[in-house]
Amino acid sequence: MSRWIIIGACVWMVVLGGAGLFMVTGWEGRSAVASTAITTATPTNVAESQSQVRQTQATQQAYPGWLNIPVGCTIGRDCWVLQQFDHDPGPDFRDYACGARAYNAHKGVDFGLATDNDMRRNVPVLAAAAGRVLRLRDGETDGVAVAQGVGAVPKGRECGNAVILEHGGGWETIYCHMRRGSVAVKQGQSVAAGQQLGAIGMSGKAEFAHLHLGVRYKNNPYDPFLPGGMKPGACGSVGSLWTPAAAAALRYSPLDMVAVGISDTRPNVAGVNNGQFNSFTRRDADALFGWVLAWNTKAGDILRVDIQDPSGKALLSTTQKLDKGYRRHFRFAVKKKSGAWHSGNYTVTATIQRSGRTPVTRQMSRTLKLR
């Protein structure tokens, strides 16, 4: 007998915040200016805007493909681009591919780990390009937004432990939410592309382990995938600021499966996030659970979980059509004990399929040995 247990109603449908606004509080280095200006469209400022667009285009041509991947992990294997820059001017959100991998007013790109427990691997945060350390901050506690709520994060420290690099020509890159005590550079220091700045963490308003990368030109936020902005009716990356190698590794993914596991006790998302529920040691266990953690599921996606015993026999094969999608989605299936659990390797495989104009399939497996 097998059945689905759905833990989905609000599994971290979170809004991560604040990384686009930098306050003076707690920064080392020159003062930062953080203000929101409301302007009226006059002939003067319209002309200035048009001039700025021309200047920006010229600057982009002077800096073609100059950003490298800012994390020391393999995209799609042990870290993922989980949230994108929001191009929607209103209260909704839209990423550069006209997808939903953003949230309202998110002005950066989030490189995330599978679980918060993976933060303990000290995954490096790297300089996306050569530059100079303009400002930095360290000493902010990781996990405050999860443990106490986002309201507990002090105003002006939403970015957490962070580094801002200046690259010349008005360009800056911003690295937010790094792990406490990991910042490895000093204010005013020159850094090379790929040099370690710190480690991925959960400081500030981070509600999962990730690096928020912001790119600014003359104090205005830019999407490194679409620096020229989104044109009406157009989708996709044009004029990317990424190097060719980085752009190839960072191809857009509408859906990501980040972790699967097997457990002989009923899993929950908090435990999975802390590195638990990946063990099978009890021969007398009443059930075996296969779980999956994914990002950006949609209603209509087909989720399948299979578990094989040491002989290769299918213990569990169950499929469900999702009736709702989630930004971060956790589910598990259970196989009741029908006889003795035999020694050997047990493998869980999770598959998510999405139909449509561009079909998507994501699959991941994990094997545990019962001795």
Residue, then its C-alpha position, 0 to 999 in steps of 0.5 A: m500500500s502506498r499513499w501521498i502525504i502532502i505537506g504543501a499548503c504553505v511550505w515556504m512561500v516566502v518573500l525574501g526582502g530588502a537586498g535592493l536597498f542599502m542603508v548606512t547603518g553598520w557599514e564599513g567604508r564610505s557612506a551609502v545613500a539610500s533614498t527613494a526619489i519621486t519625480t515628475a515627467t518633465p521635458t528636462n528629466v525625460a531628456e536626461s533619461q534618454s541621455q542616461v539610456r544612451q550612456t548606459q548602452a555605451t557603458q554596456q558595450a564597454y563592458p561586454g560579458w564581464l561577470n563570472i558566476p559568483v559562487g563556488c559551487t556547480i549550478g544545477r548540481d549543488c546550487w541553483v539560481l532560485q530567484q531572478f530580478d523582477h521586471d514588472p513595474g507594478p505589484d506583480f512580478r516577472d523575470y527576464a524570461c517572462g516567468a515567475r522566478a521572481y517576487n515583487a521588487h526583487k532587484g537581484v539574482d539569488f544563488g541558493l543551496a538545497t537546504d540551510n544545512d548545506m550552509r555548513r559546507n562554507v560554500p564560497v562567495l566569489a567576486a564576479a569581476a575584478g574590483r575594489v571593496l567599497r563597503l562591507r559588513d560582518g557580524e550579523t547572525d544567520g537565520v534571524a528571519v527564520a527563527q524570529g521573523v523578518g520583523a526582527v531584522p534591524k532596519g538597514r541590515e536587510c542585506g546581512n553580512a555583505v560586500i560591495l565592490e566597485h568596478g569602475g565606470g559606475w558599475e558595482t556588484i553587491y553580495c548579500h546574506m553571507r555567513r557570519g564571520s565569513v567575510a574575507v576581505k577588507q575595505g579598500q582592498s583590490v580583489a581579482a575576479g573569482q577571489q573569495l569574498g565570504a561564504i553563502g549564509m542566511s544573514g539579514k532578511a534571508e529565509f533560506a541559505h543563498l547569495h543575493l547578487g545585485v548589480r548597479y550602474k550609477n546607483n540604478p539596479y540592473d539585471p545581469f541577464l537583461p541589462g537593457g531592460m524588458k521590452p514590451g512583448a519580448c522575453g529572454s536574455v539580450g545583451s547579458l552581462w555574463t561571460p560566455a562561460a557563465a551565461a552557458a552555465l546559467r541558462y534559464s530554468p523554469l523549475d528546479m529539483v534541489a533535494v530528494g531523500i529516504s527516511d525510516t521516520r516521517p519527514n518534515v520540511a524543517g528537519v529536511n532543511n536541517g539535514q535530517f531525514n536521510s537515514f534508513t537504519r531501523r529494520d523494524a520501521d513501520a514505513l519507508f518515506g521518499w521525499v522531494l524538495a523543489w522550487n517553482t512548481k506549477a499547477g498541472d505539474i506531474l510529480r512521481v516518486d519511485i523507491q526500489d529495494p536492493s534487488g531492483k524491485a519497485l517498492l513504491s511508484t506513485t504519481q500525482k498531478l499538482d493542483k497548486g504550485y509553490r515557490r518552494h515545495f516539499r512533499f513525500a510519499v510513504k510505503k507501509k511495511s509489508g514484510a522484512w526490510h532486506s539489507g542492501n541499497y534502497t533508491v528513491t527517484a523523484t521526477i517532475q514533468r511539466s507539459g506545454r509549449t516547452p516541456v520540462t523534466r527534472q529528476m533526482s535520485r538518492t541511495l541509502k544502504l540498510r546494513 
